Amino acid sequence: MVSVETAEPSTLDLEQLLRRESPLLLAYFVRRVDPIEDASDLLSQTMVVAWRRRSSIPVDETQARMWLFGVAHKTLATHRRGVQRQAALGTKLREQLLVKGHGAGLSGHPYRPDLDQRTDALLAALARLKPADRELVTLVHWDGFTLAECSALLDQRPATTRSRYSRARARLRALLLTG
């Protein structure tokens, strides 16, 4: 009996293809994205698509390479659309904050030039807290969450959240008193 090979590549063939083409795919992304740190994420996404659609990969090496770069091209296009959507949403949010006069950022307050000195001092003190402590304090005081809700949101034990909040509040108080 004659064995018949299927057109479907084996996992080993896919692994070999990815090992061979990954440096070239990474270079492809590095040349096309900013920040370049996104290139490795895009390579990972391309590899996941290749793994999921491995039965669609052509057997011919040249065709397989072209197929893989086609996936990379589509992954890059999706990434660019996401970046554009994110920028548009950021612009829209900034415009809404200007119109409605809501809140301020922790690294300054370009949307509210009328903030008083106490608010300036509070923002400066918050900026000097550790990021995790700042997140906890702002979740409670700006976003209206209870400590129990914060512990669930931050995936911590309630006792840990309570003690962290207590220390963060004491540190914030000290920073506000010392200026």
C-alpha positions in Angstrom: 0.0 0.0 0.0 1.3 3.5 -0.9 1.2 6.2 1.8 -0.4 9.4 0.8 0.8 12.6 2.4 -1.8 15.2 3.3 -1.5 18.8 2.4 -1.8 19.7 6.0 1.5 20.6 7.6 2.4 19.0 10.9 3.0 21.0 14.1 6.7 20.4 13.6 6.5 22.0 10.1 4.8 25.0 11.7 7.4 25.3 14.4 10.1 25.2 11.8 8.4 27.8 9.7 7.9 30.1 12.7 11.5 29.7 13.9 12.8 30.5 10.5 10.5 33.5 9.8 10.1 35.0 13.3 13.2 37.2 13.1 12.1 38.5 9.7 8.5 39.1 10.9 9.8 40.9 14.0 11.9 43.2 11.7 8.8 43.7 9.6 6.9 45.0 12.6 9.8 47.0 14.1 10.0 49.0 10.8 6.3 49.7 10.9 5.2 50.5 14.5 5.9 53.1 17.1 6.6 52.4 19.8 8.7 49.5 18.6 7.9 47.6 21.8 4.5 46.8 20.1 6.4 44.8 17.5 6.8 41.8 19.8 3.1 41.8 20.7 2.3 41.9 17.0 4.6 39.0 16.4 2.9 37.0 19.1 -0.5 37.7 17.7 0.7 36.6 14.3 2.0 33.4 15.7 -1.3 32.7 17.5 -3.2 33.2 14.3 -0.8 30.9 12.5 -1.2 28.2 15.1 -5.0 28.5 15.0 -5.1 28.4 11.2 -2.3 25.9 10.7 -4.4 23.7 8.5 -4.6 26.7 6.0 -0.9 27.1 5.7 0.4 26.1 2.2 2.8 23.2 2.0 5.2 25.0 -0.4 7.8 27.0 1.7 7.6 30.1 -0.4 3.8 30.1 -0.3 3.8 29.4 3.4 6.2 32.4 4.0 3.9 34.6 1.9 0.8 33.3 3.8 2.6 34.1 7.1 3.5 37.6 6.0 -0.1 38.1 4.8 -1.3 37.3 8.4 1.3 39.7 9.7 0.0 42.4 7.3 -3.5 41.9 8.5 -2.4 41.9 12.2 -0.6 45.2 11.6 -3.7 46.7 10.0 -5.9 45.7 12.9 -3.3 47.2 15.3 -3.3 50.4 13.4 -7.1 50.6 13.4 -7.0 50.1 17.2 -4.4 52.8 17.7 -6.5 55.2 15.6 -9.7 54.4 17.6 -7.8 54.9 20.8 -6.5 58.3 19.7 -10.0 59.4 18.6 -11.5 58.3 21.9 -8.8 60.1 23.8 -9.5 63.3 21.8 -13.2 63.0 22.4 -12.6 62.5 26.2 -10.3 65.5 26.4 -12.9 67.6 24.6 -15.6 66.4 27.0 -13.5 67.2 30.0 -12.8 70.7 28.7 -16.5 71.3 28.1 -17.8 69.8 31.4 -14.8 70.7 33.5 -14.4 67.3 35.2 -11.4 66.2 37.2 -7.7 66.5 36.6 -4.8 64.2 35.9 -2.2 63.2 38.4 0.6 64.7 36.4 -0.8 68.2 36.2 -4.2 69.5 35.2 -4.2 71.0 31.7 -8.0 70.9 31.5 -8.6 72.9 34.6 -6.4 76.0 34.9 -8.8 77.4 37.6 -7.9 74.7 40.2 -7.0 76.3 43.5 -3.8 75.8 45.4 -5.3 73.2 47.7 -6.1 71.0 44.7 -2.6 71.6 43.3 -1.2 70.4 46.6 -3.4 67.4 46.7 -2.5 66.4 43.1 1.2 66.9 43.9 0.9 64.8 47.0 -1.0 62.0 45.2 1.7 62.0 42.5 4.3 61.3 45.2 2.5 58.2 46.5 3.4 54.8 45.2 1.4 54.0 42.1 -0.5 51.1 43.8 -1.3 53.4 46.8 -2.4 56.2 44.5 -4.7 53.8 42.6 -6.3 52.7 45.8 -6.9 56.2 47.2 -8.3 57.4 43.9 -10.6 54.3 43.6 -12.1 55.2 47.0 -12.2 58.9 46.8 -12.6 59.7 43.1 -14.4 56.6 41.8 -16.5 56.0 44.8 -15.6 52.3 45.5 -15.8 50.9 49.0 -12.7 49.1 50.4 -14.4 45.8 50.0 -15.1 46.6 46.3 -11.5 47.8 45.9 -10.2 44.5 47.3 -12.2 42.5 44.8 -11.2 44.9 42.0 -7.5 44.7 42.8 -7.7 41.0 43.6 -6.5 41.4 47.1 -7.6 40.1 50.5 -9.8 42.7 52.2 -7.4 42.9 55.2 -4.6 43.7 52.8 -6.6 46.4 51.1 -7.7 48.0 54.4 -4.1 48.1 55.8 -2.7 49.5 52.4 -5.4 52.1 52.4 -4.7 53.1 56.0 -1.0 53.5 55.2 -1.6 55.3 52.0 -4.0 57.7 53.7 -1.5 58.4 56.4 1.3 59.0 53.9 -1.0 61.3 51.9 -1.9 63.3 55.1 1.8 63.6 56.0 2.7 64.8 52.4 -0.1 67.4 52.6 1.0 68.7 56.0 4.7 69.0 55.0 3.9 70.5 51.6 
